[in-house]
């Protein structure tokens, strides 16, 4: 296997090959994944699905009970042969949720810590640290300690510290979760620029669909300690394998009992689909498929429900309207339509969606009925 080095000097090798098994009372993490140089994997799933444990195993902070970790031709951990490379020797950069900046060190010395540990002279390590702080927009804060930084500033320093060590594997555990939307957007753009030029492997744990859909090449979905979906962001968003991911990407998710193409929802509302199935089902459809009107529509939509507006909020270039119709429905409308119709909380309206816009899955969510509507 050919090994190459980037201009930064880290070893990209043949990429990551991981089979991770960790056993705990009542929970087993058993995950297999592979990633090549330059790939960014978003890891998503509900709380307790094993996301952070996976990162800790890759970083060398959690021992495997089974499986095998390799980076290129080098075995990082194999419980069967008692091989285990220490965390310090794995060329891994980790940004944990709690950041773990050294409180007694300045931002500059926090970032210089990694290069120093890898044997760089103090002056060279500090020079590299200053460069990364500048890249991430906090160069002027290099002399401050962590307690003198805002949450967004500390997050940038933590990311700079991980990158300054020139890792082959970059592990980011919800790096934008604690930031306000404006700061998160700015840092997301900066991170995207870096990842586009980074030839190591990145695993990004996130609960934000925007991170998964805009930063990642692949989305890996964990549920109950297993990989239940692994694919391109657009495909995962279009055909989510779990209810958690469906809600994460903003789909409407309604449960009910289907008979033929009619689904009875809680509260006795009826939903028509284009998929025949008998039994408990989960029906999904995007907010963009929902139209909102002040009166019942005479159009082709078979599904029309009266409801009251719960909330109205900007959502990208659209306006997202939350309705109590059919047990709770999200609709995305244009700002012009929202103003023209006077869509405000408390207003009674009608929501409509075409049967062909719905996707039906059996109650287990991962199990598809025999018949599905054709793709648009």
N, C-alpha and C positions, 0 to 999 in steps of 0.2 A: 504494500500500500504506500502510495506516494505521500510524503509530508511536505507541506510548504509553510513558509512563514510570511506574515504580513510585514509591512514597513514598520509597524509598531513592535514587532519582535515576538508576538505570541504565537504559539503553535496551534494552527487550526486542525492539523492532522486530517483524519478521515471522518471527523464529526463524532457525535454522541450516539452510543448504542446502550440502551438502559432497559434492564428488567429489574424492577424494584418491588420487593415483597417485604412488608413490615406487618407483624402480627401483634395486635393489642387486644385486651379483653373486649369482646363485642364488636371488633372492627378489624378488617384485614385490608391493607393496601396492596394491590397486585396490579402493577402498571408496566406495560411495555411501550417504549417509544424510541424512535430514531430521528435524528436531525443532522443535516449536513451543514457545512460552513456557509455562513450568511443567512441561515434560516432564523426566523422569529416565530416562536410558537406561543400562542396565547393559551393559557390553561384556565378553564372556567369550570364552575360547578358549585353546588350549594355548600353552605358551611358544613364541615365535617366530612367532606368527600375525599380529603387527603391531599389537597393542593400544597399546603405549606409543608406537610411531611415529605412530599415528593421533592420539593426544593431542598429541604434539609438533608435528605439522603444524597442528592447529587452534590451538595456542597461538602459532604463529609462530616456533617454535624449529627447525623443519625445513622446508626449502624443498620445494615440490611440483615434481615433474618433469612432471606433467600434471594435468588436472582443473581445478576451480574452487571457491573458497570464498566464500560470501556470507553476510552477516548482514543479514536484511531486504533492503533495497534497496542496501546497501553491499557492494561487492566487496572482500573481504579479500585474496584472492590469485587471480591468473589468469596462469599462465606464458605463455599464448598472447599476451596483450596487455601482458605485463611489468608488471602491477599487483601490488604487494605492500605491504600495510599492515604496519607493524612490530608486534612483539609488544606493545610498550608502548601502542600505539594501539588494540588489539583489545578492550579491556574483558574480558579473560579472567583468571580466577582459577585457578591451577594448584597442586595439591598433589602433588608428585612422590613417588616411593617413598622417596627419600633425604631428603625434607623440605626440605633446603637452607636452614635457618634461618641467619641471619647470626650467626656465633659471638661477635662482639664487641658485639652489641646485646642489650639485655634483651628479655624476651618482649614487653613493652609497645612498645618501639621497633621490634621486628620486625613487629608487627601494624600499627603506625602507618606503616610504610614505604610501603605501597600508597597510602593517602590522601595522604601527602606528595608522592608522585610525580605524583598527579593534581591537585596545586596547592592542597591544603588547608593552612591555616595550622598551624603545629606544635601549638598548643594544641587546635585542633579535631580534628586527626588523632589526637592522644593520647587525647582524650576518646572518640572513636569506637573506638579500639583497646581502651580499658578496657571499654567496653560489650560488645564481642565476646568478650573474655576472660571476662567475667562470664557471658555467655550460655553459653559452653562450659565453665563450671565451674572455671576456673583463674585467676580474677581476683586471688586472693591471691598468685599466683606472678608477677605482672607485673614485679617487679624482678629476677627471676632470669635468668641467661644460659642458653643451650641446654645447656651441659655440666652445669648444676645441675638439670636436669629429667629425669624418668623418660621412658621411651619413650612412654607414654600421654599424659603432660603435653605433651611436645614435639609429638605428633601433634595435640593440641587447639590448640596455638599455631599450628601450620602451617595448620590449617583456618581458624582465626580470621583469620590474615593474608590468606588468599585471599578470605574473605568481606568483610573490612573495606574492600577496594578496590571494593566494589559491582560485581562483575562481571556482565556479561550472560550469559557462558558460564562455567560452573564445571566444571573438569576434575579428577577425583580418581583418582589412580593407586594402587589397592590401599591405601586410607587406613587400613584396620584390620588389615592382614596381619601386622604385627609385634607386635601386642598380645596379651596373654593373654586368654583367653575372657571373663573377668569384665569387664575394662576395655573390651574390644571391644563387649560387649553394651551397656554403659552409653553408650559413645560412639555406637553405632548408633542408640539411642533418641533421643539428642540430635540427631544428624544427621537422622533421620527427621522430627523436629518442625520443623527448619529447612526441609528440602526441601519439606515440605507447604505452607509459606507462601511459598516462593521462586518468583518468576515469571520467572526466567531459565531457561536450559537447562542441565541437568547431565548429564555423561557420567562414569560410574563404572566404572572398570576393576576387576574383582574375580575372584578364584579361589574365592570363598565363595558357595555357593548361597544361604545365608541373606541375604546382602547383595542378591543379584540378585532374590530372590523377595519380599523385604520392603521394599526401598527404591525399586525401579524400577517405572515404568509399562510399559516395554518392555525386552526383552532382545535385544541384537544379538550374534549368534554369529559370530566370525571363525575361519577355518581356512585356512591357507596363503595369507594375504593377501586373502581374499575374504569377503564376507558370505554365509554359507550359511543363516542363519535370522534372522528379525526378527519378533518377536511378543510378545504378552502373556506375562508370567512363567508363569502357570498353563499356557498352551498349550505353551510351550517345555519346561516340566518334564514335561508329559504326553506330548509327541511330540518328543523331542529329535532334531535332525537329525544330530548327530555323537556318536561314542562318548565323546568328552571331556565333552560336556554331560550325557550320560546318567549318567556316573560322578559328575559334579559335583553333580547333583541327587539322587544317592544310589540310583540304580537298579542292580539286578543286571544285569550285562552278560556273557553267555555266547556264545562262538563255537562253531560246529560246521558240519556238512554236513547239509542237509535233503533228505529224500526224502518227498514228500507232506507229511504233518503230523508226521513223526518226525525229530528232529534228533539226530545222533550227535555227542556232545561229546568233547573230548580225554579219554583214559582209558576210552573206550567206554561211558560213561554215556549214557542215552537220555533225551531231553526231548520230550514230546508237546506240540504247540501246536494252535491252532485255525486255523492258516493254512497253506494248501498252497503249497509252493515246492520246487523242485529246485535244489540247488547250495549254495555256502557262504553262511551267514547269520549274523547277530548277533541274539540273542534278549534282550530286556529285560523285566524285571518288577520291581515295587517290593518292598522288604523287608516291607511290610505284607501282601503277598500270600502270604508264606511262613509256614507253621505248623511248629512244632517239637514233637515228641512223643518219648516214650521207646521206643515200639514202632511198627511200621508201622500206618498208619491204615486203617480199613475204610471211610473216607468216599469222597467222589466225586473226590478229587484223583488224576489219572492219573500225576502225577510224584511219586515218593517215592524218596529217596536216603538211604542211611546215611552218617553222617559223625561227625566229632569236633569239639567246640567249641574254637575257637582263642582267642576272647576274648569277654568280656561287659562292656558299658559302658552307662551311662545315655545316653539319646538323647531329649532333650525329656521328654515324659511317658511314653515307652516305654523298653524296654531293648533295645539292639541286640546281637544275637548273631552273631558271625562263625563260620561253619562251613566245614570243608574239603570238604563234600559237593559233588559235581558240579564239582569244580575250584575251588570258592570261592563261597559264597552268604552274603548278609546277610539276617537275619530280624529284624523288630521284634515283640517280644512285650510283654505287660503285665508290670509289676513283680510282680503277684500270680502270674501264670503262671510267671515265672522262678523265684520262690521256691518255688512248689508243686512244680515239676519238678526243682528243684535244679540249675539250669543254671549250671555252673561250667566253666572251662577244663579240657579233657581229657575231659569226659564224652562218651560215645557216645550219639548221638540219631538221630532220623530227621527229615529236612526234606521238606515236601510243598508243592506249588504246583499250582493248577488250570491246565489248558491254556488256558482262556479268559482267564486273567490275564496271558498273555504277549503281547508284541508282537514281530513278526518283520520284520527288514529284510535285504535282500540285503547281501552282504559289504561293499560300498562304503558302507554305513550310510545314505547319503542316498537310496538307491534302494529303493523299496518294492516288494515282491512284488505280484502282481496281486490276490490275495485277502488280506483282513485280517479279523480277528474284529471283530464289531460293538462299538461303544463301550458301556461299561456304563451 
